């Protein structure tokens, strides 16, 4: 999937932004704290939630995107607004879909109003008024392509969440190791990056050595990486019928030069772990994945920003990264044609190309002028 353009309004929370175009491989949302950068990423994740059957109070959207197969779609719709003091009320009362429309190559696939639903030029019987037709019809051939594309949106915030969920496989590891023996099968699986990294390590694939080499180029005091399965008690809310309550999960270990003992990931610096996850995303993510990175600089040292930003631009041919930052070093290391400058006035978020500001021709001039723009907005 590649997001081409997006327009959003949240009538319940009272904010919106006009249509914005995204670069095909990397878009850097630049702005001061509070400008709305994180809200944009959350709204993109909300689109995935809607595609999976959730209702979002007062949410209105229009997204243009292409699938892995190269087909282009426009999906738009709006939920009604229920006035309430509670932000999380969906379980009590769900918003109704006021309208929804899906088009491809000027052909209308789905058109829905409160009165009727048209699918492939045929009127359908009354269906759930709280769920998107993408979710309801996800098994239909053309709709499945859209559903699968929207489910390629991924939140990259593994480290700050510290969630065991990303380490849970869909099956026991002994089965996974036999099922996914090649790089293609691992990359195209639905497993998390943590699981994929373990599988390329366990199957001794060359790509693990490439990831390790990139990592040790950044952290030159590290001489080796390994991944071991350790017994971990699963929290009750993560329990699955096909998994025991005690289950082996992968843990990353690093070996420093002239240090006898290996260092487990929960004793690693957050910057090291986050760097390794980002490198693994670049090499192991499913083609067509849209990876959202909030505050790209969080936990990253100066020594790893150069290599990571270069890899994001040049190594992710089949991926799309949408990242936020207000860190001068990040901004200065990504060419300004990838910048989207985010400002906010009240509830309206403006997103403009760097070229709209007539920034200097050289990278340094553009960065200095951008810094002044952001200073005026802070």
C-alpha positions in Angstrom: 0.0 0.0 0.0 1.1 3.6 -0.7 -1.0 6.5 0.7 -1.2 9.1 -2.1 -3.3 11.7 -0.4 -5.5 12.1 2.7 -8.1 14.5 4.0 -9.6 14.2 7.5 -12.0 15.9 9.9 -12.9 14.9 13.5 -16.2 16.6 14.2 -16.3 15.2 17.7 -12.9 16.5 18.8 -13.1 19.6 16.7 -10.0 19.4 14.4 -9.3 18.9 10.7 -6.7 19.1 8.0 -7.1 19.8 4.3 -6.0 17.3 1.7 -2.3 16.5 1.8 -0.1 14.5 -0.6 2.4 12.0 0.6 5.8 11.0 -0.9 5.9 7.4 -2.1 8.6 6.2 0.2 9.2 8.8 3.0 7.3 11.8 4.4 8.7 13.8 7.3 6.1 15.8 9.2 8.0 18.7 10.7 6.6 21.2 13.2 6.8 22.4 16.8 5.3 20.4 19.7 1.5 20.6 19.6 1.2 21.4 15.9 -0.7 18.3 15.2 1.9 15.9 13.8 0.9 13.0 16.2 -2.8 13.6 15.5 -2.1 12.9 11.8 -0.5 9.6 12.5 -3.3 8.6 14.9 -5.9 9.5 12.3 -4.1 7.2 9.8 -4.2 4.4 12.4 -7.9 5.2 12.9 -8.5 4.4 9.2 -7.2 0.9 9.8 -9.5 0.6 12.8 -12.5 1.6 10.7 -11.5 -1.0 8.0 -11.6 -3.6 10.8 -15.1 -2.8 11.9 -14.7 -0.1 14.5 -16.9 3.1 14.6 -15.2 6.4 15.4 -17.3 9.2 16.7 -17.6 12.2 14.3 -14.8 10.9 12.0 -14.8 12.0 8.3 -12.2 10.9 5.8 -11.1 10.7 2.2 -8.0 8.7 1.4 -6.5 7.9 -2.0 -4.1 5.0 -2.0 -2.6 2.2 -4.2 -2.5 -1.5 -3.4 0.5 -3.8 -3.7 -1.0 -4.9 -7.1 -0.8 -1.2 -8.3 -4.5 -0.6 -8.3 -5.6 2.9 -7.1 -8.6 3.4 -4.8 -10.4 6.3 -3.2 -12.2 5.5 0.1 -14.3 8.1 1.9 -17.0 8.3 4.5 -18.3 9.9 7.7 -19.6 8.8 11.0 -22.2 10.8 12.8 -21.3 12.9 15.9 -22.6 11.9 19.3 -22.1 14.6 21.8 -20.8 13.2 25.0 -18.3 14.1 27.7 -16.7 10.6 27.4 -13.9 10.0 24.9 -14.3 6.2 25.1 -17.9 5.5 24.8 -18.1 3.3 21.7 -19.1 0.2 23.7 -22.2 1.9 25.0 -23.3 3.7 21.9 -21.7 3.4 18.5 -21.7 6.1 15.8 -23.7 5.5 12.6 -22.1 5.6 9.2 -23.8 8.5 7.4 -22.2 7.7 4.1 -19.3 5.6 2.6 -18.0 5.4 -0.9 -15.2 3.3 -2.5 -14.1 3.9 -6.1 -11.4 2.5 -8.3 -10.4 3.8 -11.8 -13.6 5.9 -11.8 -15.8 2.9 -11.1 -17.9 3.0 -8.0 -17.5 -0.3 -6.1 -19.4 0.7 -2.9 -21.8 3.6 -2.3 -23.7 3.8 0.9 -26.1 6.2 2.4 -28.5 5.9 5.4 -31.2 4.8 2.9 -29.5 2.2 0.8 -26.2 0.3 0.0 -25.0 -0.2 -3.5 -22.3 -2.8 -4.2 -21.2 -3.5 -7.7 -24.3 -1.7 -9.1 -26.7 -3.8 -7.0 -28.7 -2.8 -4.0 -27.9 -4.8 -0.9 -30.1 -5.7 2.1 -29.8 -3.8 5.3 -26.5 -4.4 7.0 -24.7 -3.1 10.2 -25.0 0.6 10.3 -21.9 1.0 12.5 -19.4 -0.9 10.5 -17.6 -0.1 7.3 -18.5 -2.0 4.1 -14.8 -2.7 3.7 -15.0 -4.8 6.9 -18.4 -6.4 6.1 -17.4 -7.4 2.5 -13.7 -8.1 3.2 -14.0 -11.6 1.7 -15.2 -10.3 -1.6 -12.4 -10.3 -4.2 -11.9 -6.6 -4.9 -12.8 -5.5 -1.4 -10.3 -8.0 0.1 -7.6 -6.2 -1.8 -8.6 -2.9 -0.1 -9.0 -4.6 3.3 -5.5 -6.1 3.0 -4.0 -2.8 1.9 -5.4 -0.9 4.8 -4.2 -3.5 7.2 -0.6 -2.9 6.1 -0.7 0.3 8.1 1.7 -0.3 11.1 2.5 1.6 14.2 6.3 1.4 14.7 6.2 2.4 18.4 7.4 -1.0 19.7 10.0 0.2 22.2 8.1 2.9 24.0 5.0 0.7 24.4 7.1 -2.2 25.8 4.3 -4.5 24.9 4.7 -8.3 25.1 2.0 -8.5 22.3 4.7 -7.8 19.6 6.5 -10.9 20.7 3.6 -13.3 20.6 3.6 -15.6 17.5 0.5 -16.9 15.8 1.7 -20.5 16.4 4.4 -22.1 18.6 7.9 -21.3 17.3 8.8 -24.9 16.4 6.0 -24.8 13.8 6.9 -21.3 12.6 10.5 -22.3 12.1 9.5 -25.1 9.8 6.7 -23.1 8.1 8.9 -20.0 7.3 12.3 -21.2 6.1 13.0 -18.7 3.4 13.3 -14.9 3.4 10.3 -14.5 1.1 8.0 -16.6 3.3 9.1 -14.7 6.4 8.8 -11.2 4.9 5.3 -12.1 3.5 4.0 -13.5 6.8 1.7 -11.7 9.2 4.1 -12.1 12.1 5.5 -9.0 13.9 9.0 -7.7 13.3 10.2 -9.2 16.5 9.0 -12.7 15.3 10.5 -12.2 11.8 13.8 -11.1 13.3 13.9 -14.3 15.4 13.0 -16.5 12.4 15.8 -15.1 10.1 18.2 -15.7 13.0 16.9 -19.2 13.8 17.1 -20.2 10.1 20.6 -18.7 9.7 19.5 -16.5 6.8 22.0 -14.0 5.3 19.6 -11.1 5.9 20.2 -11.4 9.6 24.0 -10.8 9.0 23.1 -7.8 6.9 20.9 -6.4 9.7 23.6 -7.1 12.3 26.3 -5.5 10.1 24.2 -2.3 9.8 23.7 -2.3 13.5 27.3 -2.8 14.4 28.3 -0.1 11.9 26.3 2.3 14.1 27.3 0.8 17.5 30.9 -0.1 16.9 31.3 -1.4 20.5 28.9 -4.2 19.7 30.4 -7.4 18.2 27.5 -9.8 18.1 23.7 -10.2 18.4 21.7 -13.3 19.2 18.1 -14.0 19.9 16.9 -16.6 22.4 13.5 -18.0 23.3 12.8 -17.5 27.0 9.8 -18.8 29.1 7.4 -16.0 29.9 4.1 -16.0 31.6 1.4 -14.6 29.4 -0.9 -11.9 30.8 -4.4 -13.2 30.9 -5.7 -10.6 28.4 -3.1 -11.9 25.8 -4.0 -15.5 26.3 -5.0 -17.3 23.1 -6.7 -20.7 22.8 -3.9 -22.2 20.8 -1.1 -21.1 23.2 -0.3 -22.2 26.8 -0.3 -19.6 29.5 3.5 -20.1 29.8 5.1 -19.5 26.4 8.5 -19.0 24.9 9.0 -15.5 23.5 12.1 -14.1 21.7 14.6 -11.9 23.6 17.4 -10.0 21.9 20.9 -10.1 23.3 23.9 -8.1 22.4 27.6 -8.8 23.1 29.9 -5.9 23.7 33.6 -6.0 22.9 35.8 -6.9 25.9 32.7 -7.6 28.0 32.2 -11.2 29.1 28.4 -11.4 29.5 25.7 -10.9 27.0 23.3 -8.0 27.6 19.6 -8.7 27.4 17.3 -6.3 25.6 15.6 -5.0 28.8 19.1 -3.8 29.9 20.0 -2.3 26.5 19.6 1.4 25.8 16.3 2.3 24.3 18.2 3.9 21.4 20.0 0.6 20.6 16.8 -1.4 20.7 14.8 1.1 18.7 17.6 1.3 16.0 17.6 -2.5 15.7 13.8 -2.6 15.3 13.9 0.2 12.6 16.6 -1.7 10.7 14.6 -4.9 10.9 11.5 -3.0 9.6 13.4 -1.8 6.6 14.6 -5.3 5.6 11.7 -7.6 6.9 8.5 -5.6 6.5 5.8 -7.0 4.2 5.9 -5.2 0.8 3.4 -2.4 0.8 3.6 -1.8 4.5 3.0 1.8 5.7 5.1 2.4 8.8 4.3 5.3 11.1 7.0 6.6 13.3 6.1 9.2 15.9 9.0 11.5 17.0 11.7 9.6 15.0 14.5 11.0 17.2 13.1 9.6 20.4 15.8 7.5 22.1 18.1 7.7 19.1 21.6 8.9 19.4 23.4 11.1 16.9 25.5 8.1 15.9 22.5 6.2 14.5 20.5 9.0 12.9 22.7 9.4 9.8 22.6 5.7 8.8 18.9 5.2 9.6 17.7 8.3 7.7 19.8 7.3 4.7 18.3 3.8 4.8 14.8 5.1 5.1 15.3 7.1 1.9 17.2 4.5 -0.2 16.5 1.0 1.1 12.7 0.9 1.4 11.7 0.4 -2.2 8.4 -1.3 -1.3 7.6 0.5 1.9 6.3 3.9 2.9 7.4 5.6 6.0 5.5 8.5 7.5 7.5 10.0 10.4 7.2 13.1 12.7 10.1 15.1 14.1 11.0 18.5 15.5 14.6 17.6 16.1 17.1 19.8 14.1 19.5 17.0 13.4 16.8 14.7 11.9 15.4 17.6 9.8 18.8 18.6 8.5 19.6 15.0 7.5 16.5 14.4 5.3 16.3 16.4 2.0 13.6 19.0 2.2 11.6 17.6 -0.7 10.5 15.0 1.9 9.4 17.6 4.4 5.7 18.5 5.2 5.6 21.5 7.4 2.8 21.2 10.0 1.2 24.3 11.7 -2.0 24.7 13.6 -4.4 27.5 14.2 -7.2 26.5 16.6 -8.5 23.2 15.4 -7.3 23.5 11.8 -4.0 21.8 11.0 -2.2 23.1 7.9 0.3 20.8 6.1 2.4 22.4 3.4 5.3 21.4 1.2 8.7 23.0 2.0 8.6 24.4 -1.5 5.6 26.6 -0.5 7.9 28.6 1.7 10.5 29.3 -1.0 13.3 27.9 1.1 16.9 28.3 0.1 18.4 26.2 -2.7 21.0 24.6 -0.5 20.2 22.1 2.2 21.8 24.4 4.8 19.9 27.5 3.7 16.6 25.6 3.7 17.3 24.2 7.2 18.1 27.6 8.6 15.0 29.2 7.1 12.8 26.3 8.4 14.3 26.7 11.9 13.3 30.4 11.8 9.7 29.5 10.7 9.4 27.0 13.5 10.8 29.4 16.0 8.1 32.0 15.0 5.4 29.3 15.5 6.6 28.1 19.0 
